[in-house]
């Protein structure tokens, strides 16, 4: 996972990072605590998905996506799966991002997600856009973790497709997650708290 992340960051921002720098992004203060855990497990390939289940008798069926039938890995879950909600969350995230920055960085693989803590967006004058970088880290980490939770909820909580949340419900849940998070961030960066 470190190699995929390193190449994605280099492709997107032109900067090379060593393993230590990538590991240090886990501690990024822009990430909430559940995402810290998610990121740590992702970089360690410690999520119990895909090949983890293929060697356990009577649980081999868990190695494939129940919706798509392909081997389930993080990239599939977060960026490719047809489960309800994934596309809705990414479209809403992209729409919110485009209100502040005029270019959406396409998420091509899981390295783009895991490397979001190393985002380096620059202005036309090649000046680092600190606010945009912070917004990107918040949006990508919150969207990723929400999609992960949706997947787990659909896999372990709902027995049939009829019980899965509808598009409006998913979008409302996303708004209920991201609005307080951005409000807290705006409050915490108020000038009365100095730097």
PyMOL commands that set and color helices and strands:
alter all, ss='L'
color gray80, all
select helices_A, chain A and resi 2-13+19-27+33-43+51-54+60-63+74-80+86-98+110-114+116-118+130-156+161-163+167-188+191-193
alter helices_A, ss='H'
color red, helices_A
deselect
rebuild
show_as cartoon
